Amino acid sequence: MCTHRPVCPSADSPHHHTAAIVSAHPEQGWSLLCNGTIVFDDTGELLPDGSVVAPQRTLGHALAA
């Protein structure tokens, strides 16, 4: 999906979350990356193959919840 240079990491790369944002929806809490990954404000991710990356919670977030 990536058409710019340098090419962004693919969705199966360990650094897939560093791909460029192609569509941001901060009012809804998510952004679409050029590699097809959807990243959410809570740090969760939905990969193009449908698999889910759970949010990376820190102790500070857990105590606030």
DRENTORKOL-3810 file (N, C-alpha, C; in nm, 4 decimals):
REM DRENTORKOL-3810
@n.u->0.0809; n.v->-0.1199; n.w->0.0000; ca.u->0.0000; ca.v->0.0000; ca.w->0.0000; c.u->0.0856; c.v->0.1270; c.w->0.0000
@n.u->0.2055; n.v->0.1190; n.w->0.0525; ca.u->0.2908; ca.v->0.2369; ca.w->0.0662; c.u->0.3452; c.v->0.2793; c.w->-0.0701
@n.u->0.3242; n.v->0.4060; n.w->-0.1050; ca.u->0.3702; ca.v->0.4565; ca.w->-0.2344; c.u->0.4736; c.v->0.5676; c.w->-0.2202
@n.u->0.5170; n.v->0.5996; n.w->-0.1003; ca.u->0.6154; ca.v->0.7059; ca.w->-0.0828; c.u->0.7522; c.v->0.6472; c.w->-0.0488
@n.u->0.8543; n.v->0.7322; n.w->-0.0526; ca.u->0.9917; ca.v->0.6897; ca.w->-0.0244; c.u->1.0425; c.v->0.7631; c.w->0.0964
@n.u->1.1120; n.v->0.7011; n.w->0.1878; ca.u->1.1377; ca.v->0.5580; ca.w->0.1907; c.u->1.0102; c.v->0.4804; c.w->0.2223
@n.u->1.0086; n.v->0.3558; n.w->0.1805; ca.u->0.8913; ca.v->0.2705; ca.w->0.2004; c.u->0.8726; c.v->0.2430; c.w->0.3497
@n.u->0.7483; n.v->0.2494; n.w->0.3933; ca.u->0.7167; ca.v->0.2211; ca.w->0.5338; c.u->0.7285; c.v->0.0714; c.w->0.5623
@n.u->0.7472; n.v->0.0352; n.w->0.6892; ca.u->0.7532; ca.v->-0.1066; ca.w->0.7244; c.u->0.6197; c.v->-0.1747; c.w->0.6969
@n.u->0.6263; n.v->-0.2995; n.w->0.6557; ca.u->0.5044; ca.v->-0.3760; ca.w->0.6281; c.u->0.4313; c.v->-0.4062; c.w->0.7589
@n.u->0.3071; n.v->-0.4496; n.w->0.7466; ca.u->0.2248; ca.v->-0.4769; ca.w->0.8647; c.u->0.2795; c.v->-0.5920; c.w->0.9480
@n.u->0.3606; n.v->-0.6800; n.w->0.8892; ca.u->0.4160; ca.v->-0.7911; ca.w->0.9662; c.u->0.5567; c.v->-0.7623; c.w->1.0199
@n.u->0.6030; n.v->-0.6407; n.w->1.0005; ca.u->0.7327; ca.v->-0.5990; ca.w->1.0534; c.u->0.7203; c.v->-0.5655; c.w->1.2020
@n.u->0.8263; n.v->-0.5874; n.w->1.2799; ca.u->0.8214; ca.v->-0.5505; ca.w->1.4220; c.u->0.7965; c.v->-0.4003; c.w->1.4436
@n.u->0.8296; n.v->-0.3190; n.w->1.3447; ca.u->0.8125; ca.v->-0.1742; ca.w->1.3575; c.u->0.6960; c.v->-0.1225; c.w->1.2725
@n.u->0.5945; n.v->-0.2066; n.w->1.2524; ca.u->0.4811; ca.v->-0.1715; ca.w->1.1653; c.u->0.4086; c.v->-0.0453; c.w->1.2101
@n.u->0.4096; n.v->-0.0162; n.w->1.3377; ca.u->0.3380; ca.v->0.0994; ca.w->1.3918; c.u->0.4042; c.v->0.2331; c.w->1.3566
@n.u->0.5244; n.v->0.2301; n.w->1.2966; ca.u->0.5917; ca.v->0.3540; ca.w->1.2577; c.u->0.5591; c.v->0.3970; c.w->1.1151
@n.u->0.4723; n.v->0.3248; n.w->1.0463; ca.u->0.4326; ca.v->0.3614; ca.w->0.9097; c.u->0.3591; c.v->0.4955; c.w->0.9109
@n.u->0.3567; n.v->0.5608; n.w->0.7964; ca.u->0.2933; ca.v->0.6929; ca.w->0.7849; c.u->0.1406; c.v->0.6825; c.w->0.8005
@n.u->0.0834; n.v->0.7834; n.w->0.8623; ca.u->-0.0622; ca.v->0.7921; ca.w->0.8765; c.u->-0.1208; c.v->0.8419; c.w->0.7447
@n.u->-0.2185; n.v->0.7689; n.w->0.6919; ca.u->-0.2842; ca.v->0.8120; ca.w->0.5683; c.u->-0.4239; c.v->0.8682; c.w->0.5943
@n.u->-0.4810; n.v->0.8346; n.w->0.7096; ca.u->-0.6126; ca.v->0.8867; ca.w->0.7449; c.u->-0.6238; c.v->0.8907; c.w->0.8969
@n.u->-0.6343; n.v->1.0113; n.w->0.9520; ca.u->-0.6432; ca.v->1.0273; ca.w->1.0977; c.u->-0.7855; c.v->1.0643; c.w->1.1382
@n.u->-0.8325; n.v->1.0024; n.w->1.2432; ca.u->-0.9654; ca.v->1.0304; ca.w->1.2983; c.u->-0.9545; c.v->1.0466; c.w->1.4498
@n.u->-0.8881; n.v->1.1542; n.w->1.4946; ca.u->-0.8673; ca.v->1.1718; ca.w->1.6390; c.u->-0.9979; c.v->1.1837; c.w->1.7172
@n.u->-1.1017; n.v->1.2334; n.w->1.6538; ca.u->-1.2308; ca.v->1.2447; ca.w->1.7224; c.u->-1.2908; c.v->1.1084; c.w->1.7525
@n.u->-1.2473; n.v->1.0062; n.w->1.6776; ca.u->-1.2948; ca.v->0.8695; ca.w->1.6997; c.u->-1.1887; c.v->0.7820; c.w->1.7657
@n.u->-1.0673; n.v->0.8351; n.w->1.7785; ca.u->-0.9629; ca.v->0.7632; ca.w->1.8498; c.u->-0.8842; c.v->0.6629; c.w->1.7683
@n.u->-0.8769; n.v->0.6789; n.w->1.6361; ca.u->-0.7996; ca.v->0.5844; ca.w->1.5556; c.u->-0.7396; c.v->0.6512; c.w->1.4325
@n.u->-0.6368; n.v->0.5845; n.w->1.3759; ca.u->-0.5722; ca.v->0.6294; ca.w->1.2528; c.u->-0.5398; c.v->0.5082; c.w->1.1671
@n.u->-0.5440; n.v->0.5273; n.w->1.0355; ca.u->-0.5065; ca.v->0.4234; ca.w->0.9400; c.u->-0.3661; c.v->0.4521; c.w->0.8903
@n.u->-0.2796; n.v->0.3523; n.w->0.8987; ca.u->-0.1435; ca.v->0.3656; ca.w->0.8496; c.u->-0.1346; c.v->0.3159; c.w->0.7058
@n.u->-0.0313; n.v->0.3578; n.w->0.6346; ca.u->-0.0195; ca.v->0.3216; ca.w->0.4935; c.u->0.0029; c.v->0.1721; c.w->0.4717
@n.u->0.0394; n.v->0.0982; n.w->0.5744; ca.u->0.0561; ca.v->-0.0462; ca.w->0.5597; c.u->-0.0723; c.v->-0.1227; c.w->0.5939
@n.u->-0.1827; n.v->-0.0502; n.w->0.6138; ca.u->-0.3114; ca.v->-0.1136; ca.w->0.6396; c.u->-0.3420; c.v->-0.1366; c.w->0.7864
@n.u->-0.2515; n.v->-0.1022; n.w->0.8742; ca.u->-0.2733; ca.v->-0.1180; ca.w->1.0179; c.u->-0.3598; c.v->-0.0033; c.w->1.0695
@n.u->-0.4535; n.v->-0.0358; n.w->1.1569; ca.u->-0.5322; ca.v->0.0670; ca.w->1.2254; c.u->-0.4789; c.v->0.0744; c.w->1.3676
@n.u->-0.4376; n.v->0.1938; n.w->1.4080; ca.u->-0.3873; ca.v->0.2135; ca.w->1.5436; c.u->-0.4893; c.v->0.2960; c.w->1.6222
@n.u->-0.5084; n.v->0.2575; n.w->1.7472; ca.u->-0.6052; ca.v->0.3237; ca.w->1.8329; c.u->-0.5340; c.v->0.4062; c.w->1.9388
@n.u->-0.6005; n.v->0.5084; n.w->1.9891; ca.u->-0.5427; ca.v->0.5971; ca.w->2.0902; c.u->-0.4994; c.v->0.5229; c.w->2.2162
@n.u->-0.5625; n.v->0.4109; n.w->2.2452; ca.u->-0.5260; ca.v->0.3351; ca.w->2.3663; c.u->-0.4058; c.v->0.2440; c.w->2.3423
@n.u->-0.3397; n.v->0.2573; n.w->2.2272; ca.u->-0.2224; ca.v->0.1824; ca.w->2.1804; c.u->-0.2557; c.v->0.0446; c.w->2.1256
@n.u->-0.3818; n.v->0.0081; n.w->2.1195; ca.u->-0.4201; ca.v->-0.1170; ca.w->2.0548; c.u->-0.4076; c.v->-0.1021; c.w->1.9033
@n.u->-0.4022; n.v->-0.2147; n.w->1.8337; ca.u->-0.3882; ca.v->-0.2130; ca.w->1.6885; c.u->-0.4716; c.v->-0.3238; c.w->1.6261
@n.u->-0.5183; n.v->-0.2986; n.w->1.5048; ca.u->-0.5862; ca.v->-0.3983; ca.w->1.4236; c.u->-0.5052; c.v->-0.4110; c.w->1.2961
@n.u->-0.4486; n.v->-0.5305; n.w->1.2741; ca.u->-0.3631; ca.v->-0.5538; ca.w->1.1587; c.u->-0.4484; c.v->-0.5908; c.w->1.0366
@n.u->-0.3952; n.v->-0.5732; n.w->0.9159; ca.u->-0.4729; ca.v->-0.6005; ca.w->0.7944; c.u->-0.5251; c.v->-0.7436; c.w->0.7845
@n.u->-0.4576; n.v->-0.8387; n.w->0.8482; ca.u->-0.5047; ca.v->-0.9774; ca.w->0.8421; c.u->-0.6155; c.v->-1.0060; c.w->0.9433
@n.u->-0.6558; n.v->-0.9033; n.w->1.0190; ca.u->-0.7636; ca.v->-0.9181; ca.w->1.1172; c.u->-0.7147; c.v->-0.9490; c.w->1.2574
@n.u->-0.5855; n.v->-0.9706; n.w->1.2741; ca.u->-0.5356; ca.v->-0.9990; ca.w->1.4083; c.u->-0.5286; c.v->-0.8701; c.w->1.4899
@n.u->-0.5358; n.v->-0.8874; n.w->1.6199; ca.u->-0.5424; ca.v->-0.7753; ca.w->1.7126; c.u->-0.4149; c.v->-0.7692; c.w->1.7964
@n.u->-0.3633; n.v->-0.6490; n.w->1.8153; ca.u->-0.2530; ca.v->-0.6256; ca.w->1.9083; c.u->-0.3159; c.v->-0.5528; c.w->2.0268
@n.u->-0.3106; n.v->-0.6160; n.w->2.1424; ca.u->-0.3727; ca.v->-0.5587; ca.w->2.2614; c.u->-0.3031; c.v->-0.4290; c.w->2.3016
@n.u->-0.3778; n.v->-0.3380; n.w->2.3643; ca.u->-0.3167; ca.v->-0.2142; ca.w->2.4140; c.u->-0.2034; c.v->-0.2454; c.w->2.5103
@n.u->-0.0995; n.v->-0.1637; n.w->2.5051; ca.u->0.0151; ca.v->-0.1787; ca.w->2.5942; c.u->-0.0078; c.v->-0.0904; c.w->2.7162
@n.u->-0.0643; n.v->-0.1461; n.w->2.8178; ca.u->-0.0969; ca.v->-0.0711; ca.w->2.9396; c.u->0.0247; c.v->-0.0603; c.w->3.0296
@n.u->0.0378; n.v->0.0543; n.w->3.0922; ca.u->0.1428; ca.v->0.0725; ca.w->3.1932; c.u->0.0771; c.v->0.0734; c.w->3.3297
@n.u->0.1562; n.v->0.0644; n.w->3.4323; ca.u->0.1033; ca.v->0.0656; ca.w->3.5672; c.u->0.0245; c.v->0.1936; c.w->3.5936
@n.u->0.0695; n.v->0.3064; n.w->3.5409; ca.u->-0.0008; ca.v->0.4322; ca.w->3.5596; c.u->-0.1412; c.v->0.4303; c.w->3.4989
@n.u->-0.1548; n.v->0.3680; n.w->3.3816; ca.u->-0.2861; ca.v->0.3551; ca.w->3.3191; c.u->-0.3756; c.v->0.2613; c.w->3.4000
@n.u->-0.3194; n.v->0.1540; n.w->3.4499; ca.u->-0.3981; ca.v->0.0574; ca.w->3.5258; c.u->-0.4518; c.v->0.1193; c.w->3.6534
@n.u->-0.3733; n.v->0.2034; n.w->3.7175; ca.u->-0.4195; ca.v->0.2663; ca.w->3.8415; c.u->-0.5251; c.v->0.3712; c.w->3.8146
@n.u->-0.5205; n.v->0.4361; n.w->3.6991; ca.u->-0.6173; ca.v->0.5399; ca.w->3.6659; c.u->-0.7519; c.v->0.4817; c.w->3.6261
@n.u->-0.7543; n.v->0.3577; n.w->3.5837; ca.u->-0.8761; ca.v->0.2958; ca.w->3.5326; c.u->-0.9725; c.v->0.2543; c.w->3.6382
END
